[in-house]
């Protein structure tokens, strides 16, 4: 099967920088919200910056929710979520009120809360921070434990599911990447994380469905 990668365009920004990262590792990735092109792809990328509520609203307006459910959950196409694209996988978020997410993962998105500590850290969490492996997934191949990645976010992912690939310390440990079957997602921005981030992109490009132990 040829490598057809699409980056979902749902008006939440940051798409061209993600596309350029794929180009840097020698892969074409199409930015689109065209249903026929998405159906023809074998790998799907959901990036994004901005609010959870707006992200879900735009996916709904573009009739992408049912399509993505079918392509990822039923057809088991390989999926990469980045930043907001990771958070949208959760059951719900508390950003700007409670908003239902895609609910691919039993999880909630909550704001960093430093009210119980003396030293108040800045929110949003912006800049370089390290990712400590938990259950290292295949996209971290060739990446050293505790490598630094670039973050920009005020909310973070919480779940009791056994899907955590890495955690990051920002006064407390929060989930910085997950993997569940064919679904890979990162709170940090691989496309902004220089060589080490491009390695993750390259690993996703080279990933094959038969590398996974998933039910079809």
C-alpha positions in Angstrom: 0.0 0.0 0.0 1.3 3.4 -0.9 1.9 5.9 1.8 -0.9 8.5 1.6 -0.9 10.9 4.5 -3.5 13.6 5.1 -3.4 16.5 7.6 -6.9 17.4 8.6 -7.8 21.0 7.9 -10.4 22.1 10.4 -9.4 25.8 10.7 -7.4 25.4 13.9 -4.0 26.6 12.6 -0.5 25.3 12.6 -1.1 23.1 9.5 1.6 24.3 7.2 4.4 23.9 9.8 3.3 20.3 10.3 3.3 19.7 6.5 6.8 21.2 6.3 8.0 18.7 8.9 6.7 15.9 6.8 8.4 17.4 3.8 11.7 17.6 5.7 11.7 13.8 6.3 10.9 13.2 2.6 7.2 12.6 2.7 4.3 14.4 1.0 1.3 15.1 3.3 -1.8 16.7 2.0 -3.7 19.4 4.0 -7.4 18.8 3.4 -10.9 18.4 4.7 -12.1 16.7 1.5 -13.9 13.5 2.6 -12.9 11.6 -0.5 -9.2 12.4 -0.1 -9.3 11.5 3.6 -11.0 8.2 2.8 -8.2 7.4 0.2 -5.5 8.0 2.8 -3.9 5.3 5.0 -2.5 7.7 7.6 -4.3 10.7 9.2 -2.8 13.6 11.2 -4.9 15.9 13.4 -2.8 18.8 14.6 -4.2 22.0 16.1 -3.8 25.0 18.3 -6.5 26.9 20.0 -9.6 26.0 22.2 -11.1 22.6 22.6 -14.6 24.0 22.0 -13.7 25.6 18.7 -11.9 22.5 17.6 -15.0 20.3 18.1 -17.2 22.9 16.6 -15.2 23.1 13.4 -15.0 19.3 13.1 -18.7 19.1 13.4 -19.4 21.9 10.9 -17.2 20.1 8.4 -18.9 16.8 9.0 -15.6 15.3 10.0 -16.5 13.6 13.2 -18.4 10.6 11.8 -15.8 10.3 9.0 -12.9 10.2 11.5 -14.7 7.8 13.7 -15.1 5.4 10.8 -11.6 5.8 9.4 -9.7 5.5 12.7 -11.9 3.4 15.0 -13.4 1.1 12.4 -10.9 0.9 9.6 -8.0 1.3 12.0 -6.0 3.7 9.9 -2.8 5.0 11.6 -3.5 8.3 13.4 -1.3 11.0 14.8 -2.7 13.7 17.1 -0.6 16.8 18.0 -1.4 19.2 20.8 -5.1 20.1 20.5 -5.3 17.1 18.2 -4.4 14.9 21.2 -6.8 16.6 23.6 -9.8 16.3 21.2 -9.5 12.5 21.6 -10.8 12.7 25.2 -14.3 12.3 26.4 -14.6 15.9 27.5 -12.8 19.1 28.3 -13.4 21.8 30.9 -11.9 24.6 28.8 -14.5 27.4 28.6 -17.1 25.3 30.1 -17.7 21.5 29.6 -17.4 20.3 26.0 -17.8 16.8 24.7 -14.8 15.5 22.7 -14.4 12.7 20.2 -14.4 10.2 23.1 -12.0 7.8 21.5 -10.3 7.6 24.9 -11.8 7.7 28.4 -10.1 10.9 29.4 -10.7 14.5 30.5 -8.9 17.7 29.7 -8.2 20.0 32.7 -6.3 23.2 33.3 -3.0 23.3 35.1 -3.8 24.1 38.7 -1.0 25.5 40.9 -3.3 26.9 43.6 -2.0 24.5 46.3 1.7 25.3 45.8 3.8 28.2 46.9 5.6 28.8 43.7 3.1 29.6 41.0 4.3 28.4 37.6 3.2 30.2 34.5 0.1 29.1 32.5 0.3 28.4 29.6 3.2 26.0 29.8 5.4 27.3 27.0 8.8 26.2 25.9 11.1 23.2 26.1 10.6 20.4 28.6 11.5 16.8 28.7 9.4 13.7 28.1 10.1 10.7 30.3 9.1 7.3 28.8 6.5 5.2 30.5 5.4 2.6 28.0 7.7 3.7 25.2 5.8 3.5 21.9 7.3 2.8 18.5 7.3 6.5 17.4 10.0 7.1 20.0 12.4 4.7 18.3 15.7 6.5 18.0 14.7 9.1 20.6 16.5 9.1 24.0 14.6 9.1 27.2 14.2 12.6 28.8 14.6 14.3 25.4 13.4 17.9 25.2 10.3 18.9 23.2 8.5 22.1 22.6 5.2 22.7 24.4 2.5 25.4 24.3 -0.7 24.6 26.3 -2.8 25.6 29.3 -4.7 22.3 29.6 -3.5 18.8 29.9 -4.7 15.2 29.4 -5.9 13.0 32.3 -6.9 9.4 32.0 -6.9 6.1 33.9 -6.5 4.1 30.8 -3.2 2.2 30.4 -2.1 4.2 27.4 0.6 6.6 28.6 3.8 6.7 26.6 5.5 9.6 28.3 5.1 12.0 31.1 6.5 15.5 31.6 7.2 17.4 34.9 5.7 20.8 35.3 5.6 21.0 39.1 3.7 17.6 38.8 3.9 14.9 36.2 1.3 15.3 33.4 0.7 13.0 30.4 2.7 14.2 27.4 2.0 11.3 24.9 -0.3 8.4 24.6 -0.7 5.4 22.3 -3.8 3.2 22.0 -3.8 0.6 19.2 -3.5 2.6 15.9 -3.8 5.9 17.7 -0.7 7.9 18.6 -0.8 11.4 20.1 1.5 14.0 21.6 0.9 17.1 23.8 4.1 18.6 22.6 4.8 19.8 19.0 7.1 17.4 17.2 7.1 19.7 14.2 8.6 22.5 16.4 11.0 20.2 18.3 13.9 20.3 15.8 15.8 17.1 15.0 14.3 15.0 17.8 10.8 15.9 16.8 11.4 15.2 13.2 12.5 11.7 14.2 9.0 11.1 15.6 7.5 12.4 12.3 9.8 10.1 10.3 8.9 7.1 12.4 5.2 7.8 11.8 5.9 8.0 8.0 7.6 4.6 8.2 5.0 3.0 10.4 3.1 0.1 8.9 -0.2 -1.3 10.0 1.3 -4.7 10.6 3.7 -3.1 13.1 0.7 -2.9 15.5 -1.1 -5.5 17.5 -4.6 -4.3 16.9 -7.9 -6.0 16.2 -9.4 -5.3 12.8 
